[in-house]
Amino acid sequence: MPKMKTNSSAKKRFSLTGTGKVKRKSAYKSHILTKKTTKQKRNLTHTAYVHESDMGNVKFMLCIGK
C-alpha cells in the first residue's frame, strides 16, 4: 500500500494545534477591502477553528489519523 499524499492546498491553509484542533484563517480578507468597514477587516484578522462537521474532511486532506 503506497503512502497517502497530503493535499498541498490544505497544508498551506490549515495548521494543527497541540490539542488536535485545526486552525484556519477567516475568509473575505484578501480583496475588495474598500467597501468593508475597518471593524469588519479587524475582526476578520483573527484565526478560528475548523467546525466539527468539516473536521473529518480536513484531517483526511492533511493525512491525520481520526
PDB file of N, CA, C and O in Angstrom, chain B, residues numbered from 101:
ATOM      1  N   MET B 101       0.842  -1.188   0.000  1.00  0.00           N
ATOM      2  CA  MET B 101       0.000   0.000   0.000  1.00  0.00           C
ATOM      3  C   MET B 101       0.888   1.253   0.000  1.00  0.00           C
ATOM      4  O   MET B 101       1.725   1.412   0.888  1.00  0.00           O
ATOM      5  N   PRO B 102       0.713   2.141  -0.987  1.00  0.00           N
ATOM      6  CA  PRO B 102       1.552   3.338  -1.028  1.00  0.00           C
ATOM      7  C   PRO B 102       1.165   4.342   0.053  1.00  0.00           C
ATOM      8  O   PRO B 102       0.068   4.299   0.608  1.00  0.00           O
ATOM      9  N   LYS B 103       2.100   5.245   0.332  1.00  0.00           N
ATOM     10  CA  LYS B 103       1.829   6.286   1.312  1.00  0.00           C
ATOM     11  C   LYS B 103       0.765   7.242   0.775  1.00  0.00           C
ATOM     12  O   LYS B 103       0.654   7.442  -0.434  1.00  0.00           O
ATOM     13  N   MET B 104      -0.019   7.834   1.688  1.00  0.00           N
ATOM     14  CA  MET B 104      -1.009   8.827   1.279  1.00  0.00           C
ATOM     15  C   MET B 104      -0.322  10.172   1.110  1.00  0.00           C
ATOM     16  O   MET B 104       0.560  10.533   1.890  1.00  0.00           O
ATOM     17  N   LYS B 105      -0.733  10.914   0.080  1.00  0.00           N
ATOM     18  CA  LYS B 105      -0.163  12.241  -0.154  1.00  0.00           C
ATOM     19  C   LYS B 105      -1.018  13.291   0.549  1.00  0.00           C
ATOM     20  O   LYS B 105      -2.247  13.234   0.502  1.00  0.00           O
ATOM     21  N   THR B 106      -0.369  14.234   1.190  1.00  0.00           N
ATOM     22  CA  THR B 106      -1.063  15.346   1.806  1.00  0.00           C
ATOM     23  C   THR B 106      -1.509  16.309   0.720  1.00  0.00           C
ATOM     24  O   THR B 106      -0.759  16.592  -0.214  1.00  0.00           O
ATOM     25  N   ASN B 107      -2.734  16.814   0.843  1.00  0.00           N
ATOM     26  CA  ASN B 107      -3.257  17.793  -0.103  1.00  0.00           C
ATOM     27  C   ASN B 107      -2.460  19.090   0.049  1.00  0.00           C
ATOM     28  O   ASN B 107      -2.407  19.668   1.135  1.00  0.00           O
ATOM     29  N   SER B 108      -1.841  19.543  -1.041  1.00  0.00           N
ATOM     30  CA  SER B 108      -0.949  20.702  -0.976  1.00  0.00           C
ATOM     31  C   SER B 108      -1.677  21.978  -0.600  1.00  0.00           C
ATOM     32  O   SER B 108      -1.135  22.803   0.136  1.00  0.00           O
ATOM     33  N   SER B 109      -2.901  22.157  -1.094  1.00  0.00           N
ATOM     34  CA  SER B 109      -3.639  23.372  -0.761  1.00  0.00           C
ATOM     35  C   SER B 109      -4.072  23.362   0.697  1.00  0.00           C
ATOM     36  O   SER B 109      -4.146  24.417   1.326  1.00  0.00           O
ATOM     37  N   ALA B 110      -4.359  22.184   1.242  1.00  0.00           N
ATOM     38  CA  ALA B 110      -4.791  22.084   2.636  1.00  0.00           C
ATOM     39  C   ALA B 110      -3.641  22.358   3.597  1.00  0.00           C
ATOM     40  O   ALA B 110      -3.841  22.996   4.630  1.00  0.00           O
ATOM     41  N   LYS B 111      -2.449  21.888   3.274  1.00  0.00           N
ATOM     42  CA  LYS B 111      -1.327  22.101   4.192  1.00  0.00           C
ATOM     43  C   LYS B 111      -0.905  23.559   4.248  1.00  0.00           C
ATOM     44  O   LYS B 111      -0.267  23.981   5.212  1.00  0.00           O
ATOM     45  N   LYS B 112      -1.260  24.350   3.208  1.00  0.00           N
ATOM     46  CA  LYS B 112      -0.980  25.782   3.225  1.00  0.00           C
ATOM     47  C   LYS B 112      -2.037  26.552   4.021  1.00  0.00           C
ATOM     48  O   LYS B 112      -1.754  27.632   4.539  1.00  0.00           O
ATOM     49  N   ARG B 113      -3.239  26.010   4.121  1.00  0.00           N
ATOM     50  CA  ARG B 113      -4.354  26.750   4.710  1.00  0.00           C
ATOM     51  C   ARG B 113      -4.655  26.392   6.162  1.00  0.00           C
ATOM     52  O   ARG B 113      -5.222  27.208   6.888  1.00  0.00           O
ATOM     53  N   PHE B 114      -4.292  25.208   6.591  1.00  0.00           N
ATOM     54  CA  PHE B 114      -4.654  24.739   7.929  1.00  0.00           C
ATOM     55  C   PHE B 114      -3.402  24.397   8.727  1.00  0.00           C
ATOM     56  O   PHE B 114      -2.376  24.010   8.167  1.00  0.00           O
ATOM     57  N   SER B 115      -3.506  24.548  10.051  1.00  0.00           N
ATOM     58  CA  SER B 115      -2.424  24.111  10.929  1.00  0.00           C
ATOM     59  C   SER B 115      -3.033  23.446  12.146  1.00  0.00           C
ATOM     60  O   SER B 115      -4.144  23.772  12.563  1.00  0.00           O
ATOM     61  N   LEU B 116      -2.291  22.514  12.706  1.00  0.00           N
ATOM     62  CA  LEU B 116      -2.780  21.704  13.811  1.00  0.00           C
ATOM     63  C   LEU B 116      -2.296  22.284  15.135  1.00  0.00           C
ATOM     64  O   LEU B 116      -1.143  22.698  15.258  1.00  0.00           O
ATOM     65  N   THR B 117      -3.193  22.310  16.131  1.00  0.00           N
ATOM     66  CA  THR B 117      -2.807  22.758  17.464  1.00  0.00           C
ATOM     67  C   THR B 117      -2.324  21.566  18.275  1.00  0.00           C
ATOM     68  O   THR B 117      -2.406  20.426  17.818  1.00  0.00           O
ATOM     69  N   GLY B 118      -1.827  21.823  19.463  1.00  0.00           N
ATOM     70  CA  GLY B 118      -1.332  20.760  20.315  1.00  0.00           C
ATOM     71  C   GLY B 118      -2.420  19.840  20.809  1.00  0.00           C
ATOM     72  O   GLY B 118      -2.167  18.668  21.087  1.00  0.00           O
ATOM     73  N   THR B 119      -3.648  20.363  20.923  1.00  0.00           N
ATOM     74  CA  THR B 119      -4.760  19.553  21.416  1.00  0.00           C
ATOM     75  C   THR B 119      -5.475  18.799  20.307  1.00  0.00           C
ATOM     76  O   THR B 119      -6.421  18.060  20.578  1.00  0.00           O
ATOM     77  N   GLY B 120      -5.038  18.972  19.049  1.00  0.00           N
ATOM     78  CA  GLY B 120      -5.631  18.230  17.944  1.00  0.00           C
ATOM     79  C   GLY B 120      -6.672  19.005  17.167  1.00  0.00           C
ATOM     80  O   GLY B 120      -7.260  18.466  16.230  1.00  0.00           O
ATOM     81  N   LYS B 121      -6.919  20.259  17.530  1.00  0.00           N
ATOM     82  CA  LYS B 121      -7.843  21.079  16.759  1.00  0.00           C
ATOM     83  C   LYS B 121      -7.121  21.611  15.530  1.00  0.00           C
ATOM     84  O   LYS B 121      -5.891  21.642  15.481  1.00  0.00           O
ATOM     85  N   VAL B 122      -7.903  22.030  14.534  1.00  0.00           N
ATOM     86  CA  VAL B 122      -7.325  22.544  13.300  1.00  0.00           C
ATOM     87  C   VAL B 122      -7.653  24.032  13.195  1.00  0.00           C
ATOM     88  O   VAL B 122      -8.820  24.425  13.226  1.00  0.00           O
ATOM     89  N   LYS B 123      -6.609  24.855  13.070  1.00  0.00           N
ATOM     90  CA  LYS B 123      -6.788  26.297  12.942  1.00  0.00           C
ATOM     91  C   LYS B 123      -6.943  26.665  11.478  1.00  0.00           C
ATOM     92  O   LYS B 123      -6.410  26.003  10.588  1.00  0.00           O
ATOM     93  N   ARG B 124      -7.701  27.758  11.250  1.00  0.00           N
ATOM     94  CA  ARG B 124      -7.877  28.283   9.897  1.00  0.00           C
ATOM     95  C   ARG B 124      -7.952  29.793   9.975  1.00  0.00           C
ATOM     96  O   ARG B 124      -8.208  30.353  11.041  1.00  0.00           O
ATOM     97  N   LYS B 125      -7.731  30.453   8.851  1.00  0.00           N
ATOM     98  CA  LYS B 125      -7.881  31.895   8.772  1.00  0.00           C
ATOM     99  C   LYS B 125      -9.297  32.214   8.308  1.00  0.00           C
ATOM    100  O   LYS B 125      -9.958  31.386   7.683  1.00  0.00           O
ATOM    101  N   SER B 126      -9.750  33.418   8.619  1.00  0.00           N
ATOM    102  CA  SER B 126     -11.070  33.852   8.184  1.00  0.00           C
ATOM    103  C   SER B 126     -11.049  34.163   6.694  1.00  0.00           C
ATOM    104  O   SER B 126     -10.036  34.605   6.152  1.00  0.00           O
ATOM    105  N   ALA B 127     -12.177  33.928   6.044  1.00  0.00           N
ATOM    106  CA  ALA B 127     -12.325  34.245   4.624  1.00  0.00           C
ATOM    107  C   ALA B 127     -12.668  35.730   4.469  1.00  0.00           C
ATOM    108  O   ALA B 127     -12.858  36.441   5.455  1.00  0.00           O
ATOM    109  N   TYR B 128     -12.743  36.182   3.220  1.00  0.00           N
ATOM    110  CA  TYR B 128     -13.164  37.550   2.869  1.00  0.00           C
ATOM    111  C   TYR B 128     -12.161  38.603   3.308  1.00  0.00           C
ATOM    112  O   TYR B 128     -12.556  39.736   3.580  1.00  0.00           O
ATOM    113  N   LYS B 129     -10.883  38.273   3.387  1.00  0.00           N
ATOM    114  CA  LYS B 129      -9.887  39.254   3.812  1.00  0.00           C
ATOM    115  C   LYS B 129      -8.831  39.475   2.730  1.00  0.00           C
ATOM    116  O   LYS B 129      -7.818  40.125   2.990  1.00  0.00           O
ATOM    117  N   SER B 130      -9.047  38.952   1.531  1.00  0.00           N
ATOM    118  CA  SER B 130      -7.986  39.004   0.532  1.00  0.00           C
ATOM    119  C   SER B 130      -8.135  40.153  -0.458  1.00  0.00           C
ATOM    120  O   SER B 130      -7.132  40.768  -0.819  1.00  0.00           O
ATOM    121  N   HIS B 131      -9.341  40.465  -0.908  1.00  0.00           N
ATOM    122  CA  HIS B 131      -9.506  41.557  -1.868  1.00  0.00           C
ATOM    123  C   HIS B 131     -10.894  42.159  -1.703  1.00  0.00           C
ATOM    124  O   HIS B 131     -11.715  41.663  -0.932  1.00  0.00           O
ATOM    125  N   ILE B 132     -11.142  43.237  -2.441  1.00  0.00           N
ATOM    126  CA  ILE B 132     -12.357  44.058  -2.330  1.00  0.00           C
ATOM    127  C   ILE B 132     -12.522  44.524  -0.883  1.00  0.00           C
ATOM    128  O   ILE B 132     -13.576  44.342  -0.274  1.00  0.00           O
ATOM    129  N   LEU B 133     -11.468  45.123  -0.352  1.00  0.00           N
ATOM    130  CA  LEU B 133     -11.475  45.556   1.041  1.00  0.00           C
ATOM    131  C   LEU B 133     -11.951  46.996   1.199  1.00  0.00           C
ATOM    132  O   LEU B 133     -12.158  47.450   2.324  1.00  0.00           O
ATOM    133  N   THR B 134     -12.129  47.727   0.097  1.00  0.00           N
ATOM    134  CA  THR B 134     -12.513  49.131   0.194  1.00  0.00           C
ATOM    135  C   THR B 134     -13.943  49.302   0.690  1.00  0.00           C
ATOM    136  O   THR B 134     -14.244  50.274   1.383  1.00  0.00           O
ATOM    137  N   LYS B 135     -14.811  48.386   0.348  1.00  0.00           N
ATOM    138  CA  LYS B 135     -16.202  48.519   0.773  1.00  0.00           C
ATOM    139  C   LYS B 135     -16.468  47.915   2.157  1.00  0.00           C
ATOM    140  O   LYS B 135     -17.573  48.043   2.684  1.00  0.00           O
ATOM    141  N   LYS B 136     -15.471  47.262   2.741  1.00  0.00           N
ATOM    142  CA  LYS B 136     -15.629  46.700   4.080  1.00  0.00           C
ATOM    143  C   LYS B 136     -15.175  47.728   5.118  1.00  0.00           C
ATOM    144  O   LYS B 136     -14.224  48.477   4.894  1.00  0.00           O
ATOM    145  N   THR B 137     -15.868  47.751   6.247  1.00  0.00           N
ATOM    146  CA  THR B 137     -15.521  48.699   7.292  1.00  0.00           C
ATOM    147  C   THR B 137     -14.237  48.254   8.000  1.00  0.00           C
ATOM    148  O   THR B 137     -13.820  47.101   7.897  1.00  0.00           O
ATOM    149  N   THR B 138     -13.631  49.184   8.709  1.00  0.00           N
ATOM    150  CA  THR B 138     -12.412  48.867   9.450  1.00  0.00           C
ATOM    151  C   THR B 138     -12.688  47.815  10.510  1.00  0.00           C
ATOM    152  O   THR B 138     -11.851  46.948  10.762  1.00  0.00           O
ATOM    153  N   LYS B 139     -13.850  47.885  11.128  1.00  0.00           N
ATOM    154  CA  LYS B 139     -14.220  46.914  12.156  1.00  0.00           C
ATOM    155  C   LYS B 139     -14.343  45.513  11.555  1.00  0.00           C
ATOM    156  O   LYS B 139     -13.896  44.537  12.157  1.00  0.00           O
ATOM    157  N   GLN B 140     -14.949  45.415  10.373  1.00  0.00           N
ATOM    158  CA  GLN B 140     -15.073  44.116   9.697  1.00  0.00           C
ATOM    159  C   GLN B 140     -13.698  43.525   9.421  1.00  0.00           C
ATOM    160  O   GLN B 140     -13.438  42.359   9.717  1.00  0.00           O
ATOM    161  N   LYS B 141     -12.826  44.340   8.852  1.00  0.00           N
ATOM    162  CA  LYS B 141     -11.491  43.865   8.485  1.00  0.00           C
ATOM    163  C   LYS B 141     -10.685  43.464   9.717  1.00  0.00           C
ATOM    164  O   LYS B 141      -9.945  42.481   9.686  1.00  0.00           O
ATOM    165  N   ARG B 142     -10.825  44.214  10.783  1.00  0.00           N
ATOM    166  CA  ARG B 142     -10.112  43.894  12.021  1.00  0.00           C
ATOM    167  C   ARG B 142     -10.599  42.570  12.600  1.00  0.00           C
ATOM    168  O   ARG B 142      -9.793  41.764  13.066  1.00  0.00           O
ATOM    169  N   ASN B 143     -11.912  42.338  12.575  1.00  0.00           N
ATOM    170  CA  ASN B 143     -12.458  41.093  13.114  1.00  0.00           C
ATOM    171  C   ASN B 143     -12.138  39.886  12.244  1.00  0.00           C
ATOM    172  O   ASN B 143     -12.104  38.761  12.741  1.00  0.00           O
ATOM    173  N   LEU B 144     -11.904  40.102  10.952  1.00  0.00           N
ATOM    174  CA  LEU B 144     -11.534  39.002  10.054  1.00  0.00           C
ATOM    175  C   LEU B 144     -10.067  38.610  10.198  1.00  0.00           C
ATOM    176  O   LEU B 144      -9.648  37.587   9.657  1.00  0.00           O
ATOM    177  N   THR B 145      -9.280  39.410  10.920  1.00  0.00           N
ATOM    178  CA  THR B 145      -7.861  39.121  11.083  1.00  0.00           C
ATOM    179  C   THR B 145      -7.630  37.892  11.958  1.00  0.00           C
ATOM    180  O   THR B 145      -6.659  37.161  11.765  1.00  0.00           O
ATOM    181  N   HIS B 146      -8.517  37.667  12.912  1.00  0.00           N
ATOM    182  CA  HIS B 146      -8.320  36.602  13.887  1.00  0.00           C
ATOM    183  C   HIS B 146      -8.477  35.222  13.256  1.00  0.00           C
ATOM    184  O   HIS B 146      -9.213  35.043  12.286  1.00  0.00           O
ATOM    185  N   THR B 147      -7.771  34.256  13.829  1.00  0.00           N
ATOM    186  CA  THR B 147      -7.910  32.875  13.370  1.00  0.00           C
ATOM    187  C   THR B 147      -9.095  32.226  14.065  1.00  0.00           C
ATOM    188  O   THR B 147      -9.551  32.691  15.109  1.00  0.00           O
ATOM    189  N   ALA B 148      -9.579  31.160  13.479  1.00  0.00           N
ATOM    190  CA  ALA B 148     -10.701  30.416  14.037  1.00  0.00           C
ATOM    191  C   ALA B 148     -10.368  28.934  13.937  1.00  0.00           C
ATOM    192  O   ALA B 148      -9.338  28.552  13.383  1.00  0.00           O
ATOM    193  N   TYR B 149     -11.252  28.105  14.480  1.00  0.00           N
ATOM    194  CA  TYR B 149     -11.080  26.661  14.398  1.00  0.00           C
ATOM    195  C   TYR B 149     -12.035  26.088  13.366  1.00  0.00           C
ATOM    196  O   TYR B 149     -13.121  26.624  13.143  1.00  0.00           O
ATOM    197  N   VAL B 150     -11.624  25.001  12.743  1.00  0.00           N
ATOM    198  CA  VAL B 150     -12.474  24.312  11.781  1.00  0.00           C
ATOM    199  C   VAL B 150     -13.649  23.692  12.528  1.00  0.00           C
ATOM    200  O   VAL B 150     -13.485  23.138  13.615  1.00  0.00           O
ATOM    201  N   HIS B 151     -14.837  23.792  11.931  1.00  0.00           N
ATOM    202  CA  HIS B 151     -16.047  23.268  12.562  1.00  0.00           C
ATOM    203  C   HIS B 151     -15.992  21.742  12.623  1.00  0.00           C
ATOM    204  O   HIS B 151     -15.356  21.092  11.793  1.00  0.00           O
ATOM    205  N   GLU B 152     -16.667  21.195  13.615  1.00  0.00           N
ATOM    206  CA  GLU B 152     -16.649  19.736  13.833  1.00  0.00           C
ATOM    207  C   GLU B 152     -17.153  18.970  12.609  1.00  0.00           C
ATOM    208  O   GLU B 152     -16.655  17.883  12.317  1.00  0.00           O
ATOM    209  N   SER B 153     -18.134  19.522  11.891  1.00  0.00           N
ATOM    210  CA  SER B 153     -18.684  18.805  10.738  1.00  0.00           C
ATOM    211  C   SER B 153     -17.701  18.749   9.571  1.00  0.00           C
ATOM    212  O   SER B 153     -17.808  17.866   8.720  1.00  0.00           O
ATOM    213  N   ASP B 154     -16.749  19.675   9.519  1.00  0.00           N
ATOM    214  CA  ASP B 154     -15.746  19.688   8.454  1.00  0.00           C
ATOM    215  C   ASP B 154     -14.435  19.039   8.870  1.00  0.00           C
ATOM    216  O   ASP B 154     -13.542  18.851   8.044  1.00  0.00           O
ATOM    217  N   MET B 155     -14.318  18.698  10.140  1.00  0.00           N
ATOM    218  CA  MET B 155     -13.051  18.204  10.673  1.00  0.00           C
ATOM    219  C   MET B 155     -12.590  16.923   9.982  1.00  0.00           C
ATOM    220  O   MET B 155     -11.396  16.758   9.733  1.00  0.00           O
ATOM    221  N   GLY B 156     -13.498  16.029   9.673  1.00  0.00           N
ATOM    222  CA  GLY B 156     -13.135  14.769   9.027  1.00  0.00           C
ATOM    223  C   GLY B 156     -12.510  14.976   7.669  1.00  0.00           C
ATOM    224  O   GLY B 156     -11.502  14.352   7.338  1.00  0.00           O
ATOM    225  N   ASN B 157     -13.114  15.865   6.870  1.00  0.00           N
ATOM    226  CA  ASN B 157     -12.587  16.134   5.534  1.00  0.00           C
ATOM    227  C   ASN B 157     -11.221  16.794   5.595  1.00  0.00           C
ATOM    228  O   ASN B 157     -10.332  16.464   4.810  1.00  0.00           O
ATOM    229  N   VAL B 158     -11.052  17.730   6.528  1.00  0.00           N
ATOM    230  CA  VAL B 158      -9.773  18.444   6.631  1.00  0.00           C
ATOM    231  C   VAL B 158      -8.676  17.492   7.098  1.00  0.00           C
ATOM    232  O   VAL B 158      -7.566  17.514   6.565  1.00  0.00           O
ATOM    233  N   LYS B 159      -8.979  16.664   8.084  1.00  0.00           N
ATOM    234  CA  LYS B 159      -7.977  15.712   8.572  1.00  0.00           C
ATOM    235  C   LYS B 159      -7.627  14.672   7.509  1.00  0.00           C
ATOM    236  O   LYS B 159      -6.494  14.194   7.452  1.00  0.00           O
ATOM    237  N   PHE B 160      -8.603  14.322   6.668  1.00  0.00           N
ATOM    238  CA  PHE B 160      -8.339  13.399   5.568  1.00  0.00           C
ATOM    239  C   PHE B 160      -7.374  14.030   4.568  1.00  0.00           C
ATOM    240  O   PHE B 160      -6.459  13.370   4.074  1.00  0.00           O
ATOM    241  N   MET B 161      -7.590  15.336   4.270  1.00  0.00           N
ATOM    242  CA  MET B 161      -6.701  16.024   3.320  1.00  0.00           C
ATOM    243  C   MET B 161      -5.293  16.204   3.890  1.00  0.00           C
ATOM    244  O   MET B 161      -4.309  16.206   3.151  1.00  0.00           O
ATOM    245  N   LEU B 162      -5.211  16.354   5.228  1.00  0.00           N
ATOM    246  CA  LEU B 162      -3.904  16.516   5.863  1.00  0.00           C
ATOM    247  C   LEU B 162      -3.265  15.174   6.231  1.00  0.00           C
ATOM    248  O   LEU B 162      -2.154  15.146   6.760  1.00  0.00           O
ATOM    249  N   CYS B 163      -3.949  14.072   5.959  1.00  0.00           N
ATOM    250  CA  CYS B 163      -3.468  12.715   6.252  1.00  0.00           C
ATOM    251  C   CYS B 163      -3.201  12.548   7.746  1.00  0.00           C
ATOM    252  O   CYS B 163      -2.170  12.003   8.140  1.00  0.00           O
ATOM    253  N   ILE B 164      -4.128  13.016   8.568  1.00  0.00           N
ATOM    254  CA  ILE B 164      -4.039  12.872  10.014  1.00  0.00           C
ATOM    255  C   ILE B 164      -5.034  11.813  10.438  1.00  0.00           C
ATOM    256  O   ILE B 164      -6.183  11.832   9.995  1.00  0.00           O
ATOM    257  N   GLY B 165      -4.614  10.889  11.290  1.00  0.00           N
ATOM    258  CA  GLY B 165      -5.498   9.836  11.765  1.00  0.00           C
ATOM    259  C   GLY B 165      -6.666  10.386  12.536  1.00  0.00           C
ATOM    260  O   GLY B 165      -6.540  11.386  13.242  1.00  0.00           O
ATOM    261  N   LYS B 166      -7.828   9.723  12.402  1.00  0.00           N
ATOM    262  CA  LYS B 166      -9.041  10.217  13.047  1.00  0.00           C
ATOM    263  C   LYS B 166      -9.144   9.841  14.461  1.00  0.00           C
ATOM    264  O   LYS B 166     -10.119  10.194  15.124  1.00  0.00           O
TER     265      LYS B 166
END
